[in-house]
Amino acid sequence: MGIAAALVLSLVMVPAPVAQEYVALGDSYAAGVGTGGTGECGRSDAAYPRLWEKAHAPADFVFAACSGAVVQDVLDGQMASLSSETTLVTVTVGGNDVGFVDVMTTCTLSSDRACEQAAGRAGEVIRGEMPGRLGRLLGAVVDRAPAADVVVLGYPRLFETGVCVGGLSEAKRAAVNSGADLLAEVTAEAAAAAGVEFVDVRGVFAGHGVCGVEPWVHAVTLPVGDSYHPNRLGQGGYFRALEGAV
């Protein structure tokens, strides 16, 4: 066989690339709140799902993530975007289920003791309810999009330790970070049980929490809803973590 003929045959035998169909599910961390998002759901062009879309140009992209979403919201509404044609699904959800806003409001405005109690109540929800909620969600995602790579991206620790002039006390920061660690542990276990990928972003964000030299997370800011959410650098960190997993 001549070189030209062999080349033609090899080109014919190479399968065409699969047109990717990507669906992004989740809450404000997936929507990109904190990076200038607009509309009721706070979706932003700087959110990690949009960054993935820009980098990979999938044939179809559905940005279903919405600020304030809990697991049940994803099950009841966002899941409708999935199908047997979906090839990639990302999910970041669970913070609102465990009372993220209430914890951060209490820790910002109240005493160390009140903050630790609020974080403790969130921990009870994480241990008692989140395994079942996340298990139902991820099982439903796999059932509805059986051909998809499913990637669950967790939450960062919000704070750095050490001196934090004008910021929360060491005790408050430790309480909030412990909650993030517990939620990451439970989410990782749920992902493993469902046979999907868990991306732990705590390492990516290490050194870049509130009180860090180069924070990737807003402290208390305006608009208030952006507080304790990733900024553009943080969403870039999420994007790189996703790139490393898919």
C-alpha positions as CSV (number, residue, x, y, z in Angstrom):
1,M,0.0,0.0,0.0
2,G,1.4,3.4,-1.0
3,I,1.9,6.2,1.6
4,A,-0.9,8.3,0.1
5,A,-3.4,5.4,0.2
6,A,-2.4,4.5,3.7
7,L,-3.0,8.1,4.8
8,V,-6.4,8.2,3.2
9,L,-7.4,4.9,4.8
10,S,-6.2,6.1,8.2
11,L,-8.3,9.3,7.9
12,V,-11.4,7.3,6.9
13,M,-11.0,5.0,9.9
14,V,-10.5,7.7,12.5
15,P,-14.0,8.3,14.2
16,A,-15.4,11.7,14.1
17,P,-15.2,13.6,17.4
18,V,-18.3,13.4,19.6
19,A,-20.1,16.7,19.7
20,Q,-20.1,17.7,23.4
21,E,-23.3,18.7,25.1
22,Y,-22.6,20.4,28.5
23,V,-25.1,21.1,31.2
24,A,-24.1,23.2,34.3
25,L,-26.2,22.6,37.4
26,G,-26.1,24.1,40.9
27,D,-26.2,27.2,43.1
28,S,-24.6,30.6,43.3
29,Y,-21.1,29.2,43.2
30,A,-21.8,27.6,39.9
31,A,-23.8,30.6,38.6
32,G,-20.8,32.9,39.3
33,V,-22.3,35.2,41.9
34,G,-19.5,37.5,43.0
35,T,-18.3,38.2,39.5
36,G,-20.9,40.6,38.2
37,G,-23.7,38.2,37.3
38,T,-27.1,39.6,36.4
39,G,-30.7,38.5,36.5
40,E,-32.6,36.5,39.1
41,C,-30.2,33.6,39.0
42,G,-27.0,35.8,39.1
43,R,-25.4,33.9,36.1
44,S,-22.1,35.4,35.1
45,D,-19.9,35.2,32.0
46,A,-17.0,34.8,34.4
47,A,-18.5,31.7,36.1
48,Y,-16.6,28.5,35.7
49,P,-19.2,26.9,33.4
50,R,-19.0,29.9,31.0
51,L,-15.2,29.7,31.1
52,W,-15.4,26.0,30.1
53,E,-17.8,26.8,27.3
54,K,-15.5,29.5,26.0
55,A,-12.5,27.2,26.1
56,H,-14.1,24.2,24.5
57,A,-17.0,25.4,22.4
58,P,-19.4,22.5,23.0
59,A,-22.1,21.9,20.5
60,D,-24.7,22.7,23.1
61,F,-24.5,24.4,26.5
62,V,-27.2,24.8,29.1
63,F,-26.3,27.1,32.0
64,A,-29.0,26.0,34.5
65,A,-27.3,26.9,37.7
66,C,-29.1,29.5,39.8
67,S,-28.4,31.5,42.9
68,G,-30.1,30.2,46.0
69,A,-30.7,26.7,44.6
70,V,-30.9,23.8,47.0
71,V,-30.7,20.1,46.0
72,Q,-34.4,19.9,45.5
73,D,-34.4,22.8,43.1
74,V,-31.9,21.0,40.9
75,L,-34.1,17.9,41.0
76,D,-37.3,19.8,40.3
77,G,-36.2,22.2,37.7
78,Q,-32.6,22.1,36.5
79,M,-32.6,18.4,35.8
80,A,-34.9,19.0,32.8
81,S,-31.9,20.1,30.8
82,L,-30.3,16.6,30.9
83,S,-30.8,13.9,28.3
84,S,-29.2,10.8,26.8
85,E,-27.3,13.2,24.5
86,T,-25.6,15.1,27.4
87,T,-21.9,14.3,27.5
88,L,-20.8,16.5,30.4
89,V,-22.6,17.6,33.6
90,T,-21.1,19.8,36.4
91,V,-22.7,20.3,39.8
92,T,-22.0,22.5,42.7
93,V,-24.8,22.4,45.3
94,G,-25.4,21.8,49.0
95,G,-24.3,25.0,50.7
96,N,-27.8,26.4,50.8
97,D,-29.2,23.1,52.0
98,V,-27.1,23.5,55.2
99,G,-27.9,27.1,55.8
100,F,-24.8,28.8,54.4
101,V,-26.4,32.3,54.4
102,D,-27.6,32.0,58.0
103,V,-24.2,30.7,59.2
104,M,-22.3,33.5,57.5
105,T,-24.8,36.2,58.7
106,T,-24.5,34.9,62.3
107,C,-20.7,34.7,62.2
108,T,-20.4,38.2,60.8
109,L,-22.8,39.9,63.2
110,S,-22.7,37.8,66.4
111,S,-20.4,36.4,69.0
112,D,-17.9,33.5,68.6
113,R,-20.2,31.3,70.6
114,A,-23.2,32.1,68.4
115,C,-21.1,31.4,65.3
116,E,-19.9,28.1,66.6
117,Q,-23.5,27.1,67.4
118,A,-24.7,28.0,63.9
119,A,-21.9,26.1,62.3
120,G,-22.7,23.2,64.6
121,R,-26.3,23.2,63.5
122,A,-25.2,23.2,59.9
123,G,-22.9,20.2,60.7
124,E,-25.9,18.2,62.0
125,V,-27.6,18.8,58.6
126,I,-24.5,17.8,56.7
127,R,-24.1,14.5,58.7
128,G,-27.8,13.7,58.9
129,E,-29.4,14.8,55.7
130,M,-26.9,15.6,53.0
131,P,-25.8,12.0,52.2
132,G,-29.4,11.1,51.3
133,R,-30.1,14.4,49.4
134,L,-26.9,14.2,47.4
135,G,-27.3,10.5,46.8
136,R,-30.7,11.0,45.3
137,L,-29.5,13.9,43.2
138,L,-26.5,12.2,41.7
139,G,-28.4,9.0,41.1
140,A,-31.0,11.0,39.2
141,V,-28.3,12.8,37.1
142,V,-26.7,9.5,36.2
143,D,-30.1,8.0,35.2
144,R,-31.1,10.9,33.1
145,A,-27.7,11.5,31.4
146,P,-26.2,8.0,31.3
147,A,-23.6,8.9,28.6
148,A,-22.3,12.0,30.5
149,D,-19.2,12.6,32.5
150,V,-20.6,13.9,35.8
151,V,-18.3,16.2,37.8
152,V,-19.2,17.4,41.3
153,L,-17.2,20.5,42.3
154,G,-17.1,21.2,46.0
155,Y,-16.7,24.4,48.0
156,P,-13.5,26.0,49.3
157,R,-12.5,26.9,52.8
158,L,-13.5,30.5,53.0
159,F,-10.8,31.8,55.4
160,E,-7.1,31.8,55.9
161,T,-5.8,31.4,59.5
162,G,-3.6,33.8,61.4
163,V,-3.8,37.6,61.7
164,C,-6.9,39.1,59.9
165,V,-7.1,42.8,60.6
166,G,-10.8,43.8,60.7
167,G,-11.9,40.3,59.8
168,L,-13.6,37.5,61.7
169,S,-12.0,36.1,64.8
170,E,-9.8,33.0,64.6
171,A,-12.6,31.0,66.3
172,K,-15.2,32.0,63.8
173,R,-13.0,31.3,60.8
174,A,-12.1,27.9,62.3
175,A,-15.8,27.0,62.8
176,V,-16.7,28.0,59.2
177,N,-13.8,26.1,57.7
178,S,-14.6,23.0,59.7
179,G,-18.1,23.1,58.1
180,A,-16.5,23.3,54.7
181,D,-14.3,20.3,55.4
182,L,-17.3,18.2,56.6
183,L,-19.4,19.1,53.6
184,A,-16.5,18.2,51.3
185,E,-16.1,14.8,53.0
186,V,-19.8,14.0,52.7
187,T,-20.0,15.2,49.1
188,A,-17.0,13.1,48.2
189,E,-18.6,10.0,49.7
190,A,-21.9,10.6,47.8
191,A,-20.0,11.1,44.6
192,A,-18.0,7.9,45.0
193,A,-21.2,6.0,45.8
194,A,-22.8,7.3,42.6
195,G,-19.8,6.5,40.5
196,V,-19.1,10.1,39.5
197,E,-16.1,12.4,39.9
198,F,-15.6,14.7,42.9
199,V,-13.3,17.7,42.5
200,D,-12.1,19.0,45.9
201,V,-11.3,22.7,45.3
202,R,-10.0,23.3,48.8
203,G,-6.4,22.6,47.7
204,V,-6.8,24.9,44.7
205,F,-8.0,27.7,46.9
206,A,-5.4,27.1,49.7
207,G,-3.8,30.4,50.6
208,H,-6.5,32.4,48.7
209,G,-9.3,32.6,51.2
210,V,-10.5,35.7,53.0
211,C,-7.5,37.2,54.9
212,G,-5.1,35.8,52.4
213,V,-2.5,37.9,50.5
214,E,-4.4,37.3,47.2
215,P,-8.0,36.4,48.2
216,W,-10.1,34.5,45.6
217,V,-13.2,34.9,47.9
218,H,-15.0,38.2,48.8
219,A,-15.2,39.2,52.4
220,V,-18.3,41.3,53.3
221,T,-18.8,43.5,50.2
222,L,-21.4,45.3,48.2
223,P,-23.7,44.1,46.8
224,V,-24.1,42.1,50.0
225,G,-25.1,39.0,48.0
226,D,-21.6,38.8,46.6
227,S,-20.1,38.3,50.1
228,Y,-18.3,35.1,50.7
229,H,-18.5,34.1,47.1
230,P,-15.6,33.5,44.7
231,N,-14.3,36.5,42.8
232,R,-13.1,36.3,39.2
233,L,-9.8,34.7,40.3
234,G,-11.8,32.2,42.3
235,Q,-13.9,31.2,39.4
236,G,-10.7,30.9,37.4
237,G,-9.5,28.5,40.0
238,Y,-12.7,26.4,39.7
239,F,-12.2,26.3,35.9
240,R,-8.7,25.0,36.2
241,A,-9.8,22.4,38.7
242,L,-12.5,21.3,36.2
243,E,-9.9,21.2,33.4
244,G,-7.8,18.9,35.5
245,A,-10.7,16.5,36.1
246,V,-12.2,16.1,32.6
